[in-house]
Each structure stands twice: as C-alpha cells, then as structure tokens.
Amino acid sequence: MPPFKSILITGGAGFVGANLSVSFKRAYADVRVTAVDNLKRRGGELNLPRLRRYGVDFLHGDIRCPEDVDAWPQYDLLIDCSAEPSVQAGLHESPLPLLQNNLVGTIHCLESARRREAAFLFLSTSRVYPIERLNALPWREEATRFVWTAENNPPGLSAAGVAEEFPLEGARSLYGATKLSAELLIQEFAYSHGMPALINRCGILTGPRQMGKVDQGVVTLWVARHLFRRGLRYIGYGGRGKQVRDMLHVDDLFDLLVLQLEKPADWRGRIYNVGGGWRISSSLQELTELCRAATGNTVPIESVPETSPVDLRIYVTDSRRVENAYGWRPHRTVPQIVDDIVGWVRRHEDDLRPIIA
C-alpha cells in the first residue's frame, strides 16, 4: 500500500493520465484517485466512462486557470501528466499556448501542491536533451535502422543509450524547453519548500487508448493506419524510415510508479531517465513490418526526404539509474505493444474510426 491516500492526476482523461488513474484505482481500491482534464484533446471524452467504471473521480478543469486549480479537493500526491505533448508545438505558430500549458500550468500545479503540503511527481520528457548534440553523434546506416557508432563516448552516452548526465547545452525544441524549465522549478520547490518531488524523463510512452497523430503517438498512428488501410509517410533523413526510438508501454510505467511511491523518502527532486532502451526500440521501417504482420494489411508509404528541425535520427534511453534505484525493468516488447494496440483498436473500431483513421 502506498503512503498516499489521495492522488490527483492532471491530464487525467488523456492517454497516460487515464491509464494511470485506472491502474492506481484497480491496485489500491482504498486510495482516492481524482482525474482532472480540460477535455481539449479529441478522444479524451472516450475515457470518461472507463474512469467512472473503476471509481475514479473526474473533474473538468484547466491547469492554466487558477480558479479551476483552487477548486481541487484535498490530496497528498499530485501526478502531473498534463501537457501539450507535440515536439512540433510552437514551431509554425505562436508558442504562447504551449508555454501557458506546459510551463504556467505546471507552476499552478506546483503552488497547489505546496499549499496542500503534497508530494509532486512530474512526467517530463527525453526531449530535454539538445537536438544538435544528439544528431552530431557518430552513426551508421544498417539495413532497417540507424545506429550510433561512437567508441569514445561523450559524457552521458554509452552503449546503453542516453543517461541523465548527457550535456544540456543547446536548443531542444520549444516543447523540450518548457519541460526542462518545469524540471528546474520543481527542484527549486523541493529545495525551498521541502516538497517531496520526483521527475521521470520519459521517452515514447505508448500502448492501448492512445489517440495517435503524426507528431505524437506514432505507434498507435502506425497501427491504426494499417488497420484502416490508410497511407503513411516516412518523413526526414532521406525518407527511408530508419529513425530509431525506444518505447515504453504505459503499464511498465505504472509498475515503476508503484515502486517509486513506496519510497517517499527518496523524493528530493531526483531525475530519472525512463524508457525501454535498445531492447525495446524500433525504427519506423521495423515498426511497419510489425504492423503488417499483426494486421495482415499493407499500406502505401510515401517518402519525404526533408527533415524537420526538431527531429532526431536516433534516441535510446539509458534507464540504468532508475533500474538500480528501484529494481525495475520494462517487460513489454515492441511486438507486444503493437499487439496490445491492435486488439484495442479492433475492439473499439466504430468509436475510433472518426478519430484515428
């Protein structure tokens, strides 16, 4: 049983927030779980019946509005899953909505937790690491993917991937900048006010109930386009689909949070990289083959050679710090992730077709 009796989860109708809300309630029936969401993202409304079914309290509210935040019930742990998650956000339009949601909203959450003397768990992102530094790492092209080839690795990079010590100097996207700024503020609140706080820098989080888009939720997007027989595009780096990312099933993330919640004394603003590592990684080209095998469908794929200024050739997480601290290791493989999403989409095809087809 975790030491927290009341958990409030922002972004609670979104993919990560809703899954965590239900998982906590299923695991700890006596813990009050409150999901807060503004229902801005299409598809979030589909999670509301599921939240009610499992006994999760739902509040319609916006973390950008102090009046909404002030109306929250008492809690002793806030898990901040609310974010504009697209790395493209603010790139071709005003960055103000991104800043309001990811930075100002997090400030409101921090102040709310401070006033309630509550703990704070923040889901950050691997995109805090600088784009040019990552793309400058030596690499080679293999049959289905790009791989790093550095022998004399810079600080924070090893055969296991990118660790927390990787240098932070350089641009990282406006999205990444908001998350890094929030991390710094969380550490200051922990230092200045004694707030128990923990920061998990997550890579690609995936699994069932994610509403896949081109710039966020790529695994669900790939599965859905194969199931509904819609075309796809390999964008950037020559348009061959060899970019690589590691992935983490949302249930593996929940398994880690359970272990972290059981050790509140460790919550001193510590940062952990959290991802699947090389063992749970895939290129787009490899993901295409997995989707073909899982769905039995082949879809046309367009090649777009031009690369976005915020794209990465390779990113793989070194999670050894969090693995050693909590005895945790992700278990769901990429084929298992694809199969889980395929099963979910097939079970809810009529509801999902207008959203992710």
Buried (B, 14 or more C-beta within 10 A) or exposed (E): EBEBBBBBBBBBBBBBBBBBBBBBBEEBEEBBBBBBBBBEBEBBEBBBEBBEEBEBBBBEBBBBEBEBBEEBEEBBBBBBBBBBBBBBBBBEEEBEEBBBBBBBBBBBBBBBBBEBEBBBBBBBBBBBBBBEBBBEBEBEEEEBBBBBEEEEEEEBBBEBBBBBBBEBEEEBBBBBBBBBBBBEBBBBBBEEEEBBBBBBBBBBBBBBBBBBBEBBBBBBBBBBBBBBEBEBBBBBBBBBBBBBBBBBBBBBBBBBBBEBBEEBEEBEBBBBBBBBBBEBBBBBBBBBEBBEEBBEEEBEBEEEEEBBEBBBBBBBBBBBBBBEBBEBBBEBBBEEBBBBBBEBBEEBEEEBEEBBE
